[in-house]
Amino acid sequence: MKKIEAIIKPFKLDDVKEALQEVGLQGITVTEAKGFGRQKGHTELYRGAEYVVDFLPKVKLEIVLDDGLVDRAIEAITNAARTGRIGDGKIFVTNVEEAVRIRTGETGTEAI
């Protein structure tokens, strides 16, 4: 099993969710996040005063899935989240040693 963590622009969430559903993935966890990379921050004007916004709003997706679906899921996220501009996000893939469904006690891929 693998865990995909994807950091994307918030307005791309619906597109990514639909793309993942088309691949056949059902379970997804979404968290609001703030951060920056090469995109850095930007300057805004509020009541005549300029200030720097260092952390930009992002959305973090977490998906645990069978190894066989990883490539298709990454492709779906990449295609749906890409705008071609800086700050489109990142995808991280890590190994998951075990998963347990609390309600039934199922383990492994049956739990996801």
Backbone bond lengths (Angstrom), bond angles and torsions (degrees), N, CA, C in turn:
res aa  C-N    CA-C-N  psi(-1)  N-CA   C-N-CA  omega(-1)  CA-C   N-CA-C  phi
1 M - - - 1.457 - - 1.522 109.01 -
2 K 1.300 115.54 151.23 1.467 122.63 178.52 1.522 109.54 -128.25
3 K 1.313 114.85 157.51 1.464 121.47 172.59 1.515 107.41 -119.40
4 I 1.329 115.36 125.19 1.457 121.21 175.48 1.511 107.92 -103.03
5 E 1.323 115.85 126.74 1.459 121.72 171.88 1.523 106.16 -114.97
6 A 1.309 115.76 124.23 1.461 120.34 -179.56 1.513 108.98 -124.98
7 I 1.328 115.63 131.81 1.460 122.45 175.27 1.524 105.91 -106.11
8 I 1.332 116.82 119.73 1.462 120.49 -176.02 1.523 110.50 -133.89
9 K 1.333 115.21 170.85 1.457 120.68 174.53 1.531 108.97 -73.01
10 P 1.331 117.56 138.77 1.467 120.37 -175.16 1.526 114.88 -56.28
11 F 1.315 118.39 -37.16 1.466 119.71 -176.37 1.524 112.72 -72.98
12 K 1.330 117.14 -7.39 1.469 121.31 177.87 1.526 112.77 -94.82
13 L 1.334 117.86 -0.99 1.465 121.29 -174.88 1.526 112.79 -59.04
14 D 1.314 118.34 -47.67 1.467 120.54 -178.45 1.530 111.68 -62.28
15 D 1.332 116.42 -40.93 1.469 120.22 178.60 1.530 111.05 -62.31
16 V 1.336 116.08 -43.24 1.460 120.64 -179.30 1.528 110.17 -67.32
17 K 1.324 116.85 -42.11 1.470 120.64 179.41 1.529 110.50 -59.57
18 E 1.312 117.14 -45.87 1.464 121.06 179.08 1.529 111.43 -63.29
19 A 1.334 116.57 -41.30 1.470 120.55 179.61 1.523 110.73 -63.70
20 L 1.324 117.73 -39.35 1.464 121.11 179.27 1.529 110.90 -69.34
21 Q 1.320 117.21 -36.45 1.467 119.98 177.47 1.519 110.91 -65.61
22 E 1.330 117.29 -35.91 1.466 121.13 177.83 1.525 111.60 -64.70
23 V 1.340 115.82 -31.32 1.468 121.14 178.06 1.527 110.46 -74.99
24 G 1.336 116.41 -20.38 1.456 120.11 179.34 1.513 114.54 108.54
25 L 1.327 117.28 10.46 1.465 120.59 178.94 1.521 109.72 -89.64
26 Q 1.329 115.56 135.69 1.453 119.95 -177.82 1.517 112.69 -108.86
27 G 1.321 117.86 -44.49 1.460 121.39 -174.35 1.513 112.58 -89.53
28 I 1.317 115.72 128.13 1.460 121.30 179.71 1.527 107.78 -149.65
29 T 1.316 116.39 137.55 1.459 121.98 176.17 1.515 107.97 -110.00
30 V 1.326 116.93 132.91 1.464 122.41 -178.03 1.520 109.25 -121.48
31 T 1.334 115.28 132.03 1.453 121.79 178.52 1.518 109.07 -129.75
32 E 1.322 117.03 136.82 1.462 119.62 173.20 1.525 107.51 -75.51
33 A 1.321 115.73 137.51 1.460 120.31 -177.26 1.525 109.19 -139.56
34 K 1.310 115.63 164.76 1.458 121.82 172.92 1.513 107.81 -132.61
35 G 1.316 116.29 145.09 1.449 118.72 179.86 1.511 111.55 179.99
36 F 1.322 114.87 -177.67 1.460 120.29 175.61 1.508 109.00 -156.66
37 G 1.308 114.85 156.05 1.455 122.73 175.43 1.513 106.50 -134.08
38 R 1.312 116.06 -125.66 1.461 119.79 176.59 1.514 111.75 -64.61
39 Q 1.336 115.20 -23.32 1.460 120.39 -177.99 1.529 111.00 -64.01
40 K 1.329 116.29 -24.62 1.468 123.21 -175.69 1.516 109.19 56.39
41 G 1.296 116.88 -152.07 1.454 120.95 178.37 1.516 109.37 -109.91
42 H 1.321 115.25 -161.47 1.448 119.65 175.64 1.520 108.76 -149.79
43 T 1.314 116.23 164.51 1.460 121.75 -178.51 1.523 109.63 -99.23
44 E 1.325 115.99 135.97 1.454 120.97 176.48 1.516 109.50 -125.05
45 L 1.321 114.97 161.85 1.454 121.66 179.90 1.519 108.54 -114.50
46 Y 1.336 117.23 125.48 1.456 121.38 178.58 1.512 109.00 -133.05
47 R 1.324 116.49 116.20 1.468 123.37 -178.91 1.527 111.79 50.60
48 G 1.317 114.19 44.03 1.451 120.15 175.49 1.514 115.06 83.46
49 A 1.318 117.65 -5.96 1.469 120.64 -179.63 1.522 109.02 -107.14
50 E 1.322 115.86 135.76 1.449 121.66 177.71 1.517 109.46 -88.72
51 Y 1.320 116.89 138.14 1.457 120.00 174.19 1.526 109.39 -144.36
52 V 1.328 115.16 156.76 1.457 121.44 -176.01 1.524 109.25 -98.30
53 V 1.324 116.24 129.16 1.454 122.03 173.67 1.527 106.29 -96.73
54 D 1.346 116.13 104.01 1.461 120.80 -176.81 1.524 112.68 -77.63
55 F 1.323 116.63 -41.42 1.447 121.09 -175.74 1.518 109.75 -103.95
56 L 1.316 115.45 122.94 1.456 121.36 -177.52 1.527 110.32 -97.19
57 P 1.332 117.74 146.58 1.459 119.89 -179.26 1.533 111.18 -67.63
58 K 1.312 114.94 134.72 1.461 122.87 178.45 1.519 108.21 -138.29
59 V 1.329 116.18 171.28 1.452 122.33 173.82 1.522 106.92 -125.61
60 K 1.329 115.61 135.11 1.464 120.63 177.75 1.527 108.76 -108.79
61 L 1.331 116.00 124.27 1.456 122.45 177.04 1.517 108.65 -104.78
62 E 1.318 116.43 139.16 1.458 121.29 174.92 1.522 108.25 -127.35
63 I 1.324 115.58 129.33 1.457 121.58 -177.70 1.522 107.89 -137.80
64 V 1.327 117.27 127.31 1.459 121.24 172.29 1.518 106.34 -106.14
65 L 1.337 115.90 128.91 1.460 119.51 -173.42 1.518 111.47 -148.58
66 D 1.312 114.72 166.88 1.448 122.15 177.30 1.531 109.52 -67.66
67 D 1.307 117.08 146.29 1.473 121.86 -178.44 1.525 112.96 -52.25
68 G 1.318 117.27 -35.01 1.459 121.55 -175.93 1.523 114.33 -68.51
69 L 1.317 117.64 -18.26 1.465 120.98 -178.68 1.528 113.97 -97.42
70 V 1.321 117.46 -5.45 1.465 121.28 -172.18 1.526 112.80 -59.16
71 D 1.330 117.04 -51.17 1.467 119.97 -176.81 1.528 111.98 -60.80
72 R 1.332 116.21 -42.35 1.471 119.56 179.16 1.519 111.75 -66.85
73 A 1.331 117.30 -36.99 1.460 121.08 178.90 1.530 110.63 -67.37
74 I 1.322 116.93 -42.95 1.467 120.69 178.69 1.526 110.32 -62.30
75 E 1.319 116.29 -43.50 1.466 120.12 178.86 1.531 110.92 -62.84
76 A 1.327 116.98 -41.68 1.466 121.13 179.71 1.520 110.96 -63.32
77 I 1.337 116.81 -45.15 1.471 120.66 179.86 1.522 109.95 -64.30
78 T 1.318 116.25 -47.24 1.466 120.81 -177.94 1.522 111.78 -59.38
79 N 1.312 116.67 -48.04 1.467 120.09 -178.10 1.526 112.05 -66.63
80 A 1.330 117.17 -38.85 1.464 120.51 -176.49 1.528 112.44 -78.01
81 A 1.334 117.81 -30.07 1.469 121.00 -175.11 1.524 113.46 -92.05
82 R 1.321 117.64 -14.48 1.465 121.15 -174.21 1.524 111.69 -72.86
83 T 1.341 114.94 128.65 1.465 120.96 171.23 1.523 109.77 -112.60
84 G 1.339 116.16 -16.96 1.457 120.67 -177.15 1.512 112.98 88.17
85 R 1.330 115.59 3.42 1.465 119.70 -179.12 1.524 109.10 -112.45
86 I 1.304 115.86 160.60 1.454 121.39 180.00 1.528 109.33 -60.21
87 G 1.331 116.17 142.02 1.460 120.57 179.07 1.515 114.27 93.50
88 D 1.333 118.04 12.71 1.470 120.61 179.69 1.528 111.74 -64.91
89 G 1.314 118.13 -26.55 1.458 120.05 174.44 1.510 114.20 122.94
90 K 1.331 114.13 -169.61 1.466 122.05 -177.68 1.524 108.89 -141.96
91 I 1.334 115.07 157.96 1.460 122.15 174.55 1.528 107.28 -127.34
92 F 1.333 115.80 131.43 1.460 121.96 177.54 1.526 108.28 -120.98
93 V 1.328 116.57 137.84 1.461 121.46 179.12 1.524 108.09 -122.70
94 T 1.342 115.69 127.81 1.466 120.87 179.07 1.524 109.32 -131.17
95 N 1.320 115.63 160.03 1.464 121.02 176.93 1.524 110.25 -79.07
96 V 1.324 115.63 144.39 1.460 121.98 174.05 1.526 106.74 -116.64
97 E 1.313 116.29 122.58 1.456 119.80 -176.54 1.521 112.78 -79.85
98 E 1.319 117.63 -34.05 1.456 120.10 -177.14 1.517 110.17 -155.25
99 A 1.322 115.58 149.67 1.460 122.58 172.96 1.521 107.10 -135.99
100 V 1.324 116.68 141.01 1.461 121.81 -179.75 1.518 108.50 -133.53
101 R 1.324 116.88 127.34 1.466 120.94 173.01 1.523 106.37 -83.96
102 I 1.314 116.44 117.75 1.459 121.57 -174.32 1.529 111.55 -61.67
103 R 1.316 117.89 -43.32 1.465 121.82 -175.28 1.525 112.68 -60.85
104 T 1.347 117.19 -44.64 1.468 120.68 -172.56 1.534 114.09 -107.73
105 G 1.314 116.46 -18.08 1.459 119.58 -176.31 1.519 112.98 84.77
106 E 1.348 117.97 1.91 1.460 120.63 178.35 1.536 109.28 -60.26
107 T 1.332 115.71 148.65 1.459 120.04 -178.69 1.520 109.96 -128.03
108 G 1.328 115.05 167.74 1.463 121.28 177.33 1.515 112.12 66.65
109 T 1.329 115.61 -147.01 1.470 120.04 -176.66 1.520 113.01 -65.14
110 E 1.346 117.64 -24.14 1.468 119.98 176.07 1.521 111.57 -65.42
111 A 1.326 117.01 -25.45 1.466 121.49 -178.44 1.522 112.19 -79.45
112 I 1.324 116.89 -19.10 1.467 118.23 -179.71 1.488 108.15 -100.31
